[in-house]
Amino acid sequence: MITEIHLQDFRSYKNDSFEFSPGVNIIVGPNASGKTNLLESILVMARGSSYRVSDMDLVAFGESRTRLETHTDTNDNRIVKIECQDGRAQKQFKINDQLLKRLSLQKTLPVVIFEPNHLRLLIGSPEARRQFIDDLLEQVQVGFGAVRRRYRRTLNQRNALLKQKDHNLSDQLFVWDVRLSETAAQIVEARSWIIEEIDKKLEPLYKTLAQTKVKAGISYNSLAPAEHYATSLLKKLESHRTEDIERGFTAYGPHREDILLSLDDHLIQVTASRGETRTLLLAIKMVEAILLEESRNLRPLLLLDDVFSELDGGRRQALTGFLQPYQTFITTTDADVVIQHFTESCHLIPISRG
């Protein structure tokens, strides 16, 4: 658990320190006061990067470098330094006495973040859902990040050839077709596994949180089952090569597929209300926390940005019960709305900066 953090020239913070409790930490302040920036700093310390902006944008306006430092209850000391030079950001990590250029999975801290824009995971484009699943896989499955990067490189190489609009490049394209199909099968196998794990846990959590009998489900809408995917995709790429050349991009593969979410077997984009959608998203985030804890044998940090604002009393109470075992950071403009749901002590962090 994180016990304190010190920020130097990070986003809206000049030189600020915050202490945290091992339970629920409520970060309260008006809009645009820096509450979300504080959550973001915790994420950068835990996983090495932001979910919102590039490394350069983490440095306070007008400054050339930023430094973040945290301490934990196990006496671990983490430092992140980002320095901007010639339009590029150089990042360095230090964990105790070990210097690192990047954080491996084993060096990261598991973390789950919820913020209002995450609603697009459910009702936005398929790309957002693919990214969520793949980002989660990078946190729970050693080696998936390398597979993901290899797939992107191979896809980019194939697309570069397609953009030449040359039908005489079939032999070269075939080589990339094979490589793409093989790597795609690894992506699909991993996605299929984690979506099945999410589906097992999602329904009971949604029912508890929503206080309903409605069934929640998640499934993967892919070209073929994982065990046949490489062969199926290779055939698809070969049979649609002419069309891909005319389009200038690869129209089939894991980068084009979707993750489907439903309530009572109806797609949520068609029938779900805003309240149902928000509750389903919270249930998915709960599942994410459980999967991270199972795979890492370490309870994740929970970062909840304005999560209580659109939940009614029953849903707030159900969420509160789930949060109890975790170190949690909750932002709000109205502390009273949050505090009343915690019978145990919670730590209040007021932020007044405009």
C-alpha positions as CSV (number, residue, x, y, z in Angstrom):
1,M,0.0,0.0,0.0
2,I,1.2,3.5,-0.8
3,T,1.7,5.6,2.4
4,E,2.7,8.9,0.8
5,I,3.6,10.6,-2.4
6,H,5.6,13.7,-3.3
7,L,5.1,15.6,-6.5
8,Q,7.4,18.1,-8.1
9,D,6.3,20.0,-11.2
10,F,3.7,17.3,-12.0
11,R,0.7,18.6,-14.0
12,S,-0.9,21.2,-11.7
13,Y,1.3,20.5,-8.7
14,K,4.5,22.5,-8.0
15,N,5.9,20.9,-4.9
16,D,3.3,19.0,-2.9
17,S,3.1,15.9,-0.6
18,F,0.2,13.8,0.4
19,E,-0.2,11.1,3.0
20,F,-2.6,8.1,2.5
21,S,-4.3,5.7,4.8
22,P,-4.4,1.9,4.0
23,G,-8.2,2.0,3.5
24,V,-10.4,4.6,1.7
25,N,-8.8,8.0,0.8
26,I,-11.3,10.6,-0.2
27,I,-9.9,13.4,-2.4
28,V,-12.2,16.3,-2.2
29,G,-12.2,19.7,-4.0
30,P,-14.0,21.8,-6.6
31,N,-13.8,21.1,-10.3
32,A,-10.4,21.8,-11.9
33,S,-8.6,21.7,-8.6
34,G,-6.3,18.8,-9.4
35,K,-8.1,15.8,-8.0
36,T,-7.8,13.7,-11.1
37,N,-4.2,14.8,-11.5
38,L,-3.4,13.3,-8.1
39,L,-5.1,10.0,-9.1
40,E,-3.0,10.1,-12.3
41,S,0.2,10.5,-10.3
42,I,-0.6,7.3,-8.4
43,L,-1.1,5.5,-11.6
44,V,2.2,6.7,-13.1
45,M,4.0,5.5,-10.0
46,A,2.2,2.1,-10.1
47,R,2.3,1.3,-13.8
48,G,4.8,3.7,-15.3
49,S,2.6,5.8,-17.6
50,S,-0.6,7.8,-17.7
51,Y,-4.0,6.7,-19.0
52,R,-4.7,10.2,-20.3
53,V,-1.7,11.9,-21.8
54,S,1.8,11.4,-23.1
55,D,4.9,11.6,-20.8
56,M,5.7,15.1,-22.0
57,D,2.3,16.3,-20.9
58,L,2.8,15.1,-17.4
59,V,5.4,17.8,-16.8
60,A,4.0,21.0,-15.4
61,F,3.5,23.8,-18.0
62,G,6.6,25.8,-18.5
63,E,8.9,23.3,-16.8
64,S,11.3,20.8,-18.4
65,R,11.2,18.0,-15.8
66,T,9.0,16.3,-13.2
67,R,9.8,14.0,-10.3
68,L,7.4,11.7,-8.4
69,E,8.3,9.8,-5.3
70,T,6.3,7.3,-3.2
71,H,6.8,5.2,-0.1
72,T,4.9,2.0,0.7
73,D,4.1,0.1,3.9
74,T,6.8,-2.4,3.0
75,N,9.5,0.4,2.9
76,D,9.7,0.3,-0.8
77,N,10.8,3.6,-2.3
78,R,9.7,4.4,-5.9
79,I,10.9,7.4,-7.9
80,V,9.8,8.4,-11.4
81,K,11.7,11.1,-13.3
82,I,10.7,12.6,-16.7
83,E,12.9,15.1,-18.5
84,C,11.9,16.8,-21.7
85,Q,14.6,17.7,-24.2
86,D,14.2,18.6,-27.9
87,G,10.6,17.7,-28.0
88,R,11.1,14.2,-26.5
89,A,10.6,12.8,-23.0
90,Q,13.2,10.8,-21.2
91,K,11.8,8.6,-18.4
92,Q,13.7,6.9,-15.6
93,F,12.5,4.7,-12.7
94,K,14.2,4.0,-9.5
95,I,12.9,1.3,-7.1
96,N,14.9,1.3,-3.9
97,D,18.4,1.3,-5.4
98,Q,17.6,-0.2,-8.8
99,L,17.6,2.1,-11.8
100,L,15.2,1.1,-14.7
101,K,14.3,2.5,-18.1
102,R,10.9,0.8,-18.1
103,L,8.8,-1.3,-15.7
104,S,8.4,-4.9,-16.4
105,L,5.1,-6.5,-15.3
106,Q,6.8,-7.8,-12.1
107,K,7.9,-4.3,-11.2
108,T,4.5,-2.7,-11.6
109,L,1.8,-2.4,-9.0
110,P,-1.7,-3.6,-10.0
111,V,-4.2,-0.8,-10.2
112,V,-7.8,-0.4,-11.4
113,I,-9.0,3.0,-12.5
114,F,-12.6,4.2,-13.1
115,E,-13.3,7.6,-14.6
116,P,-16.4,8.9,-16.3
117,N,-15.0,8.7,-19.8
118,H,-14.7,4.9,-19.4
119,L,-18.4,4.7,-20.3
120,R,-17.1,4.6,-23.9
121,L,-15.7,1.2,-23.2
122,L,-19.3,-0.1,-23.3
123,I,-21.1,2.2,-25.7
124,G,-18.3,3.6,-27.9
125,S,-16.2,2.1,-30.7
126,P,-14.9,-1.5,-30.6
127,E,-11.4,-0.1,-30.4
128,A,-12.0,1.1,-26.8
129,R,-13.2,-2.4,-25.7
130,R,-10.2,-4.1,-27.5
131,Q,-7.8,-1.8,-25.8
132,F,-9.4,-2.4,-22.3
133,I,-9.1,-6.2,-22.7
134,D,-5.6,-6.0,-24.1
135,D,-4.4,-3.6,-21.4
136,L,-5.8,-5.9,-18.7
137,L,-4.1,-8.9,-20.3
138,E,-0.8,-7.0,-20.2
139,Q,-1.3,-6.7,-16.4
140,V,-2.2,-10.3,-15.8
141,Q,-0.4,-12.4,-18.4
142,V,3.4,-12.3,-18.6
143,G,4.6,-11.9,-22.2
144,F,1.3,-10.6,-23.7
145,G,2.7,-7.1,-24.1
146,A,5.5,-8.5,-26.3
147,V,2.9,-10.4,-28.4
148,R,0.7,-7.3,-28.7
149,R,3.6,-5.2,-29.9
150,R,4.7,-7.9,-32.4
151,Y,1.2,-8.0,-33.9
152,R,1.2,-4.2,-34.3
153,R,4.5,-4.2,-36.0
154,T,3.5,-7.1,-38.4
155,L,0.2,-5.4,-39.2
156,N,2.0,-2.1,-39.9
157,Q,4.4,-3.9,-42.3
158,R,1.5,-5.6,-44.2
159,N,-0.4,-2.3,-44.4
160,A,2.6,-0.5,-45.7
161,L,2.8,-3.0,-48.6
162,L,-0.9,-2.7,-49.2
163,K,-0.7,1.1,-49.6
164,Q,1.7,0.6,-52.5
165,K,-1.4,-0.6,-54.5
166,D,0.8,-3.1,-56.3
167,H,-0.9,-6.4,-57.2
168,N,2.5,-7.9,-58.0
169,L,3.4,-8.0,-54.3
170,S,1.5,-11.2,-53.6
171,D,4.5,-13.2,-52.6
172,Q,5.7,-10.6,-50.2
173,L,2.2,-10.2,-48.8
174,F,1.9,-14.0,-48.2
175,V,5.0,-13.9,-45.9
176,W,3.3,-11.2,-43.8
177,D,0.0,-13.0,-44.0
178,V,1.5,-16.0,-42.3
179,R,3.3,-14.0,-39.6
180,L,0.1,-12.0,-38.9
181,S,-2.0,-15.1,-38.7
182,E,0.3,-16.8,-36.3
183,T,0.6,-13.8,-34.0
184,A,-3.2,-13.1,-34.3
185,A,-3.9,-16.6,-33.0
186,Q,-2.0,-15.8,-29.8
187,I,-3.9,-12.6,-29.3
188,V,-7.2,-14.3,-29.8
189,E,-6.3,-17.2,-27.4
190,A,-5.4,-14.7,-24.7
191,R,-8.5,-12.6,-25.3
192,S,-10.8,-15.6,-25.3
193,W,-9.4,-16.8,-22.0
194,I,-9.8,-13.5,-20.2
195,I,-13.2,-12.8,-21.6
196,E,-14.4,-16.2,-20.4
197,E,-12.9,-15.4,-16.9
198,I,-14.7,-12.0,-16.8
199,D,-18.0,-13.7,-17.9
200,K,-17.8,-16.2,-15.0
201,K,-17.6,-13.4,-12.4
202,L,-19.6,-10.6,-14.1
203,E,-23.2,-11.8,-13.6
204,P,-23.2,-12.2,-9.8
205,L,-21.4,-8.9,-9.2
206,Y,-23.7,-7.0,-11.5
207,K,-26.8,-8.5,-9.8
208,T,-25.4,-7.5,-6.4
209,L,-24.5,-4.0,-7.4
210,A,-27.7,-3.3,-9.4
211,Q,-29.9,-5.2,-7.0
212,T,-31.6,-6.9,-9.9
213,K,-32.2,-10.4,-11.4
214,V,-31.0,-9.2,-14.8
215,K,-28.2,-11.3,-16.3
216,A,-25.0,-9.6,-17.4
217,G,-22.8,-11.2,-20.0
218,I,-19.6,-10.6,-22.1
219,S,-18.5,-12.5,-25.2
220,Y,-15.9,-12.2,-27.9
221,N,-17.1,-11.7,-31.5
222,S,-14.1,-13.1,-33.4
223,L,-13.5,-14.6,-36.9
224,A,-13.0,-18.1,-35.5
225,P,-12.3,-20.0,-32.3
226,A,-8.8,-19.6,-31.0
227,E,-7.7,-23.2,-31.9
228,H,-8.6,-22.6,-35.6
229,Y,-7.9,-18.9,-35.8
230,A,-4.5,-18.9,-37.5
231,T,-5.7,-21.1,-40.4
232,S,-9.0,-19.2,-40.7
233,L,-7.4,-15.8,-40.8
234,L,-4.7,-16.9,-43.3
235,K,-7.5,-18.1,-45.7
236,K,-9.4,-14.9,-45.2
237,L,-6.4,-12.7,-45.9
238,E,-5.5,-14.7,-49.1
239,S,-9.1,-14.6,-50.4
240,H,-9.5,-10.9,-49.7
241,R,-6.1,-9.7,-50.7
242,T,-7.3,-7.8,-53.8
243,E,-9.8,-5.9,-51.7
244,D,-7.2,-5.1,-49.1
245,I,-4.9,-3.8,-51.7
246,E,-7.7,-1.5,-53.0
247,R,-8.5,-0.3,-49.5
248,G,-4.8,0.0,-48.5
249,F,-5.3,-1.7,-45.1
250,T,-6.0,-5.1,-43.5
251,A,-9.7,-5.6,-43.0
252,Y,-9.6,-8.8,-41.0
253,G,-7.9,-9.8,-37.8
254,P,-8.0,-9.1,-34.0
255,H,-7.6,-5.4,-34.6
256,R,-11.0,-5.3,-36.2
257,E,-13.0,-7.5,-33.8
258,D,-15.4,-6.6,-31.0
259,I,-16.2,-7.6,-27.4
260,L,-20.0,-7.8,-26.9
261,L,-21.7,-6.8,-23.6
262,S,-25.3,-7.7,-22.9
263,L,-28.1,-7.5,-20.3
264,D,-30.6,-10.4,-20.5
265,D,-29.0,-11.3,-23.8
266,H,-29.7,-7.8,-25.3
267,L,-26.7,-5.8,-26.4
268,I,-26.3,-2.8,-24.1
269,Q,-26.0,-0.3,-26.9
270,V,-29.5,-1.2,-27.9
271,T,-31.5,-1.4,-24.6
272,A,-29.4,-0.3,-21.6
273,S,-30.2,2.9,-19.7
274,R,-27.4,5.2,-18.6
275,G,-27.7,3.9,-15.1
276,E,-27.5,0.3,-16.2
277,T,-24.5,1.1,-18.4
278,R,-22.7,2.8,-15.5
279,T,-23.5,0.0,-13.1
280,L,-22.3,-2.6,-15.6
281,L,-19.0,-0.7,-16.0
282,L,-18.5,-0.7,-12.3
283,A,-19.2,-4.4,-12.2
284,I,-16.5,-5.0,-14.9
285,K,-14.1,-2.9,-12.9
286,M,-14.8,-5.1,-9.9
287,V,-14.0,-8.1,-12.0
288,E,-10.8,-6.5,-13.1
289,A,-9.7,-6.0,-9.5
290,I,-10.5,-9.6,-8.7
291,L,-8.5,-10.9,-11.7
292,L,-5.6,-8.7,-10.9
293,E,-5.5,-10.0,-7.3
294,E,-5.7,-13.6,-8.5
295,S,-3.0,-13.3,-11.0
296,R,-0.6,-11.1,-9.1
297,N,-1.3,-12.3,-5.6
298,L,-1.5,-8.7,-4.6
299,R,-4.5,-6.5,-4.0
300,P,-4.7,-3.7,-6.6
301,L,-5.0,0.0,-5.8
302,L,-8.4,1.3,-6.8
303,L,-8.6,4.8,-8.3
304,L,-12.2,6.0,-8.6
305,D,-12.7,9.4,-10.2
306,D,-16.2,10.8,-9.4
307,V,-17.7,7.4,-9.1
308,F,-20.4,8.1,-6.6
309,S,-22.1,11.0,-8.4
310,E,-24.5,9.0,-10.5
311,L,-25.2,6.0,-8.2
312,D,-28.3,5.8,-6.0
313,G,-28.1,4.8,-2.4
314,G,-28.3,1.0,-2.9
315,R,-25.7,0.9,-5.6
316,R,-23.4,3.1,-3.5
317,Q,-23.8,0.8,-0.5
318,A,-23.0,-2.3,-2.6
319,L,-19.9,-0.6,-4.1
320,T,-18.8,0.4,-0.6
321,G,-18.9,-3.2,0.6
322,F,-16.7,-4.3,-2.3
323,L,-14.1,-1.6,-1.6
324,Q,-13.4,-2.5,2.0
325,P,-10.4,-4.8,1.5
326,Y,-8.6,-2.5,-0.9
327,Q,-6.6,0.7,-0.7
328,T,-8.9,3.1,-2.5
329,F,-8.7,6.6,-3.8
330,I,-12.0,8.4,-4.5
331,T,-12.4,11.9,-5.9
332,T,-15.5,14.0,-5.3
333,T,-16.7,17.6,-5.1
334,D,-18.9,16.7,-2.1
335,A,-17.2,14.7,0.6
336,D,-20.5,14.2,2.5
337,V,-21.9,12.1,-0.3
338,V,-19.0,9.6,0.0
339,I,-18.2,9.7,3.8
340,Q,-21.7,8.6,4.9
341,H,-21.2,5.2,3.3
342,F,-18.1,4.2,5.2
343,T,-18.7,3.0,8.8
344,E,-15.0,2.5,9.2
345,S,-12.7,5.5,9.2
346,C,-11.7,7.1,5.9
347,H,-9.0,9.6,5.2
348,L,-10.0,13.0,3.9
349,I,-7.6,14.8,1.5
350,P,-8.8,18.4,0.7
351,I,-7.6,20.1,-2.4
352,S,-8.4,23.7,-2.9
353,R,-6.0,24.8,-5.7
354,G,-7.8,26.3,-8.7
